């Protein structure tokens, strides 16, 4: 099967080639799939997409016109795909439902600890031969109340990690996990109660119409002053301008973000020689209590191996015209 790999990154190549083992004809493109870049996959059988590729209705129609019927995502989330349109056009669309919940959960904890103990600021001081500890005071994680929004695979791993820290754990999810309640004493509660009672809040839910901007002024206003907010889910779960306002007022005391609503064309790329045109992220970068990583929570060897192995298995199903458990269809 001839496959166009869009939004290709060099760190993916060894894992993808190992998993493929020469089975499929892979062509790598370091650009996003969009209306403008569809021309690159003329004559291909399938496309492989990453989180910021555009699989909206106009793009899907163009792909369909040139005979492509298979799309495999190298990600768990699929909010960038118009699934309804894809189904109507007869596409088979697959994803990687789980690659390493540990990778993302551990990164969320890394953001918490780095913000709490001011590790970035401390390292910068040391590099300037400033060994002062003034302004670096943190807090014990033990005994803190952490609200986890979403207790799927990633949220459940986070529960296990934070239980080990001795945190009190609140959760908000439509589907309550009985094991987490019994074994780790997780208390499920309503959304606003979680927001008002938590000292740390971490987001682990998919981006859908009902979850877009779930973190906004109305819930921020009921949060404890100085709350820590961590987002390793999707950028648009957070209303960024409301968060900036809360940071300026001190209502949010710490903000760790691995995802950003306007990350398309910004994250995953080297802009060190460019003028930063995004005023919103430029403002976020001025806060000492904000820590930004460039959508790297997934980036471990284990996760990459699992992502690429599953991607190739999905392509095998396409080629053999067999059922695939990772297939996405509109509910």
C-alpha positions, -999 to +999 in steps of 0.1 A: +000+000+000+013+034-010+010+058+020+016+095+024+028+103+059+018+139+066+032+161+094+062+138+096+088+144+122+123+129+122+118+114+157+091+092+142+112+077+114+132+049+131+101+036+149+079+038+118+104+020+096+110-007+122+073-014+125+067-013+088+096-037+080+092-029+043+056-040+040+041-007+028+055+020+006+059+050+029+065+085+017+073+112+042+061+148+040+069+173+067+039+195+059+004+194+072-024+179+052-046+208+039-064+218+008-031+232-005-010+201+002-034+174-011-015+174-044+014+156-027-006+125-022-020+121-058-018+084-067-015+072-032-037+046-015-038+060+020-028+090+041-014+090+077-022+120+098-010+136+130-029+159+155-028+191+135-036+178+100-068+190+084-093+163+077-123+186+074-151+180+049-134+200+020-102+181+024-119+148+026-139+155-006-107+163-024-090+131-012-121+111-022-120+126-057-085+114-063-093+079-051-080+077-016-102+057+008-080+051+038-069+074+066-049+063+096-042+086+125-010+085+145-029+098+175-056+089+199-077+121+194-096+126+162-112+160+166-094+171+134-114+146+114-149+152+101-160+117+110-195+121+097-183+133+063-157+106+062-183+079+068-206+093+041-178+093+016-169+058+024-135+063+040-121+039+065-106+059+093-084+044+121-066+058+151-042+047+179-066+043+208-039+038+234-001+041+231+011+049+266-011+065+292+019+065+314+038+089+291+011+116+293+002+111+330+039+112+339+043+144+319+014+160+337+031+152+370+064+166+357+046+199+349+031+199+384+065+193+401+084+217+379+059+245+385+056+238+422+094+236+429+102+263+403+127+241+387+131+261+354+137+293+373+161+276+397+181+261+368+183+295+351+197+310+383+223+283+387+235+288+351+240+325+361+259+314+392+231+326+414+226+301+441+201+320+461+169+302+472+148+333+476+115+331+457+118+293+451+096+280+479+072+253+469+047+231+487+044+195+497+023+175+473+013+152+501-021+161+514-030+184+486-064+179+469-061+172+432-091+173+408-088+150+378-111+158+350-115+126+330-106+092+344-100+072+313-067+054+307-045+085+313-065+099+341-065+065+358-027+063+356-025+098+371-047+087+400-022+059+408+008+082+406-008+110+428-021+084+453+015+075+458+023+112+466-004+111+493-028+134+475-065+136+482-082+128+449-114+142+434-126+132+399-152+143+374-163+118+347-196+106+332-184+070+338-172+064+373-144+039+378-152+016+407-117+003+411-104+039+415-130+046+441-123+014+461-085+011+457-074+047+456-103+064+475-111+086+445-142+108+452-163+115+422-181+148+423-197+173+400-176+196+379-180+229+399-175+211+432-142+197+419-132+232+407-140+248+440-123+222+462-091+214+443-057+229+448-044+213+416-066+205+385-055+183+356-074+178+323-076+144+307-108+145+285-112+145+247-121+177+229-157+176+218-185+202+214-195+197+250-160+199+264-147+229+244-137+257+268-147+236+298-122+257+317-136+293+314-143+323+336-173+308+353-155+278+367-122+297+372-141+322+395-151+294+419-116+279+420-093+284+450-071+314+447-037+303+435-049+270+420-026+250+397-040+241+363-025+215+341-036+208+305-021+178+286-054+171+268-063+194+240-057+232+238-094+242+233-104+226+265-092+259+280-104+294+272-069+308+270-078+345+274-098+337+306-068+319+319-045+348+312-069+371+330-069+348+360-031+346+360-029+384+360-052+385+390-035+356+408-066+335+408-046+309+389-013+306+406+003+281+382-004+270+347+012+240+329+003+236+293+015+210+268-013+218+243-025+251+228-057+259+209-037+278+182-007+254+181-012+246+144+018+259+125+036+268+158+042+236+178+064+208+164+084+234+144+115+255+149+107+292+149+139+304+166+147+326+136+112+340+132+092+368+148+065+354+170+032+366+157+009+349+182+003+376+209-016+351+231+013+327+236+037+356+237+018+369+267+018+334+284+055+332+280+059+364+301+046+347+332+071+330+355+044+308+368+035+294+334+053+263+320+048+255+283+059+224+265+053+218+228+028+189+227+055+165+239+036+147+267+034+116+244+070+116+234+086+085+249+102+056+232+075+032+245+048+055+232+064+060+198+069+023+194+033+016+202+020+044+179+039+032+149+032-005+155-005+002+157-004+025+127+012-003+105-013-028+118-041-005+108-026-002+073-024-040+072-061-042+078-067-017+050-046-037+026-061-070+035-097-055+036-102-070+071-120-056+101-100-033+124-107-027+161-092+008+159-117+020+133-136+052+139-172+057+129-198+082+138-220+071+167 
